[in-house]
Amino acid sequence: MAKDIHIEGEISTNWGNIVSDLAAAKDATIYVNSGGGSVTEGFAMADAIRRHSATHTVDLIGTGVVASIATMVLLAGKKGHRKMTANSFLMIHNPTVQVGGDASVLRGYADTLESMTDRLVQNYYDAIASNGKLINDSEQETKAQIQAWMASETWFTAQQALEAGFIDAVVEASDYDIPTVKNYCKGYTNTPKSILEDMEHTKEERTLFQKFLDFFRAEKAPISESNTTVENMTDEQMIEALKAKGYSVEVEETEMTEEEMVAALAASGMKVTKAPPAAEDKMEGKAEVKTEAENKAEEKFKAELQAKNEEIARLKLANKSPKIENKAEPVKGETPRERAMNQFVAENKGKLEAIAQKIKGSI
């Protein structure tokens, strides 16, 4: 009976373990679920599998994600023994490296990367050719297509990988083991949305917000026998519905400032403006805010009033009649001071009424 061997997570210095496991197992079924890792370690692991496959039966099954150099491990098996589960993905791309150094060092790394790329292209070509899937029966066209796939980081479903000729069969479906390949898959450019969604919603890492999103996606029918749906539920109804589904919901009550409330309403699409306070709503004793023009007019009026009062006092002391043109007919028995005051009031009636209204409004 074949022994099960699992290659999971990063391809690193664990190729020696595979050699030991294969030697102890003789025949083996190797399950590969990896987002990639070291190119050289991956090639070493693939070579060890090829050597063992020469004398023993070794099935290789991709499950979850088989990406980058992990594809070399999966394709190291003989024809007929390279398989993927229906729910798994295969990804190929150009090898990369993160290094530092002078120009000569970087040129050396560039040459090495090109050599690695050539070896990857050849291995992919060999797998496709073994399954009779060459493009127009042409080695040149097939390798050109492989290079284009690698340059753009191409992801294949298990069925697409079968149709392209990378694998030999699609076997019984298997669930993803997302935590194993999470970090690698997040770093790739074209990771399928379905994989990213699974990674974002692992049970250990769900936030309350993500739970709400899960709930909204899952619940499109009425929540109960009533007509209440997700679209028209109140906050209280949503919290109760989540609690009924086993979620723990803690509502933090915070007191919002006036500015925070205005910002929240504006963010929800509401136009918020502040109306000026009505005169009757003014607080007693609150200073009235006047415009600059109003202040200047009031100061001018006070100056004119003071000048008139000074002139009247001076005339009274000199026992002379005020030299003011009286537009109104004199009233019998009216003293010169009274006549001057009446004349002043008549000339400034509008201003006096305005001041009276302001005083009345502030009382």
NORTASUL-V824106 format. One record per residue. N is the residue number from 1. PSI is psi in radians with two decimals (none if undefined). OMEGA is omega in degrees with one decimal (999 if undefined). Layout:
N,PSI,OMEGA ; N,PSI,OMEGA
//
This chain:
1,2.34,-178.0 ; 2,2.47,179.0 ; 3,2.47,177.3 ; 4,2.27,176.6 ; 5,2.34,-176.6 ; 6,2.18,173.0 ; 7,1.86,-174.6 ; 8,2.55,177.8 ; 9,-2.71,-172.7 ; 10,2.40,172.0 ; 11,1.94,-177.3 ; 12,-2.21,-177.0 ; 13,0.50,-177.6 ; 14,0.20,-178.0 ; 15,-0.51,178.1 ; 16,-0.57,177.7 ; 17,-0.64,179.0 ; 18,-0.70,177.8 ; 19,-0.81,-179.6 ; 20,-0.75,-179.1 ; 21,-0.73,-179.8 ; 22,-0.70,-179.3 ; 23,-0.64,-179.6 ; 24,-0.47,-173.3 ; 25,-0.47,-170.1 ; 26,-1.81,174.6 ; 27,2.54,-174.9 ; 28,2.68,168.9 ; 29,2.05,-176.9 ; 30,2.14,176.7 ; 31,2.20,-176.8 ; 32,2.09,176.1 ; 33,1.59,-172.6 ; 34,2.49,176.2 ; 35,0.03,177.0 ; 36,-2.81,-178.4 ; 37,-2.38,-177.2 ; 38,2.24,179.8 ; 39,-0.82,-177.2 ; 40,-0.69,178.4 ; 41,-0.63,178.0 ; 42,-0.74,177.3 ; 43,-0.69,178.9 ; 44,-0.72,178.6 ; 45,-0.73,179.4 ; 46,-0.71,179.7 ; 47,-0.67,178.4 ; 48,-0.69,179.1 ; 49,-0.71,178.6 ; 50,-0.76,179.7 ; 51,-0.78,-178.4 ; 52,-0.59,-178.9 ; 53,-0.31,-179.6 ; 54,-0.45,-177.2 ; 55,-0.13,-179.1 ; 56,2.89,177.8 ; 57,2.13,179.8 ; 58,2.00,174.1 ; 59,2.42,176.7 ; 60,2.22,-176.7 ; 61,2.07,175.3 ; 62,2.29,-178.7 ; 63,2.32,-176.9 ; 64,-1.73,-179.4 ; 65,2.27,173.2 ; 66,1.77,-171.5 ; 67,2.67,173.4 ; 68,-2.29,-175.5 ; 69,-0.30,176.3 ; 70,-0.42,178.1 ; 71,-0.55,178.7 ; 72,-0.60,177.8 ; 73,-0.81,-179.2 ; 74,-0.71,-176.0 ; 75,0.10,179.3 ; 76,-0.23,-179.9 ; 77,2.90,177.4 ; 78,2.83,176.6 ; 79,2.36,-179.0 ; 80,-0.18,-177.1 ; 81,0.15,179.3 ; 82,1.93,-171.7 ; 83,2.87,174.3 ; 84,2.59,173.6 ; 85,2.72,-172.3 ; 86,-0.49,-177.2 ; 87,0.04,-173.6 ; 88,2.91,179.7 ; 89,2.63,174.1 ; 90,2.37,-179.8 ; 91,2.35,175.4 ; 92,2.51,177.7 ; 93,3.03,177.9 ; 94,2.52,177.8 ; 95,2.61,178.9 ; 96,2.86,179.0 ; 97,2.54,176.0 ; 98,1.88,-175.4 ; 99,2.98,172.8 ; 100,2.74,-179.8 ; 101,-3.14,179.9 ; 102,-3.08,-174.2 ; 103,-0.70,-178.1 ; 104,-0.68,178.3 ; 105,-0.78,-179.2 ; 106,-0.62,176.2 ; 107,-0.66,178.9 ; 108,-0.74,178.3 ; 109,-0.65,179.2 ; 110,-0.74,178.3 ; 111,-0.71,179.6 ; 112,-0.74,178.8 ; 113,-0.67,178.5 ; 114,-0.67,178.0 ; 115,-0.72,177.4 ; 116,-0.74,179.7 ; 117,-0.74,179.4 ; 118,-0.72,-179.7 ; 119,-0.70,178.0 ; 120,-0.80,-179.7 ; 121,-0.76,-178.2 ; 122,-0.73,179.8 ; 123,-0.70,176.3 ; 124,-0.71,179.3 ; 125,-0.76,-178.9 ; 126,-0.72,179.4 ; 127,-0.78,-178.9 ; 128,-0.73,179.5 ; 129,-0.65,-178.9 ; 130,-0.43,179.1 ; 131,0.18,176.5 ; 132,0.63,-176.3 ; 133,0.42,179.0 ; 134,2.52,179.3 ; 135,2.06,-177.6 ; 136,0.55,-178.6 ; 137,0.52,-175.0 ; 138,2.18,175.5 ; 139,-0.72,-178.0 ; 140,-0.82,-179.9 ; 141,-0.66,-179.5 ; 142,-0.78,179.3 ; 143,-0.62,177.2 ; 144,-0.69,178.2 ; 145,-0.72,178.2 ; 146,-0.77,179.5 ; 147,-0.67,178.2 ; 148,-0.72,177.3 ; 149,-0.77,-178.0 ; 150,-0.72,-177.5 ; 151,-0.54,-176.7 ; 152,0.18,-178.1 ; 153,1.50,-174.0 ; 154,2.32,177.7 ; 155,2.39,179.9 ; 156,2.38,166.5 ; 157,2.95,179.1 ; 158,-0.73,-179.6 ; 159,-0.70,178.5 ; 160,-0.66,177.0 ; 161,-0.64,176.9 ; 162,-0.79,-178.1 ; 163,-0.57,178.6 ; 164,-0.33,177.3 ; 165,0.09,180.0 ; 166,-0.68,-176.7 ; 167,3.02,-174.7 ; 168,-0.39,-176.7 ; 169,2.74,172.0 ; 170,2.21,-176.0 ; 171,-3.01,-175.5 ; 172,2.43,-176.4 ; 173,2.67,177.7 ; 174,2.51,178.8 ; 175,2.72,177.0 ; 176,2.55,165.8 ; 177,1.36,-170.1 ; 178,-0.81,-177.1 ; 179,-0.49,-177.6 ; 180,-0.64,-173.6 ; 181,0.14,-171.3 ; 182,-0.95,-173.8 ; 183,-0.69,179.9 ; 184,-0.77,-176.0 ; 185,-0.56,178.1 ; 186,-0.45,-177.7 ; 187,-0.17,-179.5 ; 188,2.85,-173.7 ; 189,-0.76,-171.8 ; 190,0.57,179.8 ; 191,2.23,-179.1 ; 192,2.49,-177.2 ; 193,-0.65,-178.1 ; 194,-0.62,178.7 ; 195,-0.76,179.9 ; 196,-0.69,178.9 ; 197,-0.71,178.6 ; 198,-0.70,-179.4 ; 199,-0.65,-177.8 ; 200,-0.30,-173.7 ; 201,0.57,172.7 ; 202,2.58,-173.2 ; 203,-0.64,-175.3 ; 204,-0.44,-169.9 ; 205,0.08,-178.0 ; 206,2.33,173.4 ; 207,2.96,179.0 ; 208,-0.67,179.7 ; 209,-0.75,179.3 ; 210,-0.60,176.9 ; 211,-0.69,176.6 ; 212,-0.73,179.2 ; 213,-0.77,176.7 ; 214,-0.77,-177.3 ; 215,-0.75,-179.4 ; 216,-0.70,-179.9 ; 217,-0.63,-174.7 ; 218,-0.56,-172.7 ; 219,1.74,175.1 ; 220,-0.14,177.2 ; 221,2.92,178.0 ; 222,2.52,-179.0 ; 223,-0.63,-179.2 ; 224,-2.87,179.8 ; 225,-0.20,177.7 ; 226,-3.07,179.7 ; 227,0.25,-178.5 ; 228,2.17,177.0 ; 229,2.99,-178.4 ; 230,-0.66,-175.4 ; 231,-0.52,-176.7 ; 232,0.33,178.8 ; 233,2.55,172.4 ; 234,2.93,177.7 ; 235,-0.72,-179.3 ; 236,-0.70,179.8 ; 237,-0.69,178.8 ; 238,-0.74,179.8 ; 239,-0.75,179.3 ; 240,-0.69,179.8 ; 241,-0.70,178.0 ; 242,-0.71,177.8 ; 243,-0.67,179.3 ; 244,-0.44,179.8 ; 245,0.11,174.3 ; 246,0.05,178.2 ; 247,2.57,173.9 ; 248,2.04,-174.8 ; 249,2.08,176.7 ; 250,2.14,-178.7 ; 251,2.04,179.9 ; 252,2.08,-179.3 ; 253,2.12,178.3 ; 254,2.54,179.2 ; 255,2.10,-177.0 ; 256,2.48,173.7 ; 257,2.93,179.2 ; 258,-0.70,-180.0 ; 259,-0.69,179.6 ; 260,-0.67,178.1 ; 261,-0.74,178.5 ; 262,-0.75,179.9 ; 263,-0.70,179.9 ; 264,-0.74,178.5 ; 265,-0.68,178.8 ; 266,-0.66,179.3 ; 267,-0.48,179.9 ; 268,0.08,175.2 ; 269,0.07,-179.6 ; 270,2.46,175.4 ; 271,2.08,-174.2 ; 272,2.10,174.9 ; 273,2.69,-177.7 ; 274,2.07,-178.8 ; 275,2.56,177.7 ; 276,2.55,-177.7 ; 277,2.47,176.7 ; 278,2.71,-177.1 ; 279,-0.68,-177.0 ; 280,-0.25,-179.4 ; 281,-0.08,-178.3 ; 282,2.46,-178.9 ; 283,2.53,178.9 ; 284,2.31,178.6 ; 285,-0.06,-179.3 ; 286,2.26,-177.9 ; 287,2.39,-179.3 ; 288,2.36,179.7 ; 289,2.12,-178.0 ; 290,2.71,176.2 ; 291,2.86,179.7 ; 292,-0.68,180.0 ; 293,-0.72,178.9 ; 294,-0.70,179.1 ; 295,-0.76,-179.9 ; 296,-0.71,180.0 ; 297,-0.71,-179.8 ; 298,-0.72,178.3 ; 299,-0.69,179.1 ; 300,-0.74,179.5 ; 301,-0.73,179.5 ; 302,-0.69,179.2 ; 303,-0.74,178.9 ; 304,-0.71,179.7 ; 305,-0.74,179.5 ; 306,-0.68,179.2 ; 307,-0.72,179.1 ; 308,-0.78,-179.8 ; 309,-0.69,179.3 ; 310,-0.68,179.5 ; 311,-0.74,179.1 ; 312,-0.76,179.7 ; 313,-0.69,-179.3 ; 314,-0.71,178.9 ; 315,-0.66,179.5 ; 316,-0.75,-179.8 ; 317,-0.59,-179.5 ; 318,-0.04,-178.7 ; 319,0.75,178.2 ; 320,2.74,176.2 ; 321,2.45,179.3 ; 322,2.44,179.4 ; 323,1.23,-179.6 ; 324,2.26,178.4 ; 325,2.13,-179.4 ; 326,1.89,-179.9 ; 327,-0.35,-179.3 ; 328,2.72,177.2 ; 329,2.38,178.9 ; 330,2.50,179.8 ; 331,2.39,-178.5 ; 332,2.33,179.6 ; 333,0.03,-177.8 ; 334,2.25,179.2 ; 335,2.81,177.4 ; 336,-0.67,179.5 ; 337,-0.78,179.3 ; 338,-0.68,180.0 ; 339,-0.71,178.8 ; 340,-0.74,179.4 ; 341,-0.76,178.5 ; 342,-0.68,177.8 ; 343,-0.74,179.5 ; 344,-0.76,179.8 ; 345,-0.71,-179.6 ; 346,-0.70,-178.3 ; 347,-0.46,-174.7 ; 348,0.53,-177.1 ; 349,-0.80,-177.7 ; 350,-0.75,-179.0 ; 351,-0.71,179.6 ; 352,-0.68,178.9 ; 353,-0.69,179.5 ; 354,-0.74,179.0 ; 355,-0.68,178.4 ; 356,-0.72,179.3 ; 357,-0.71,179.3 ; 358,-0.75,178.6 ; 359,-0.73,179.4 ; 360,-0.70,-177.9 ; 361,-0.50,-178.4 ; 362,-0.14,179.2 ; 363,none,999
//
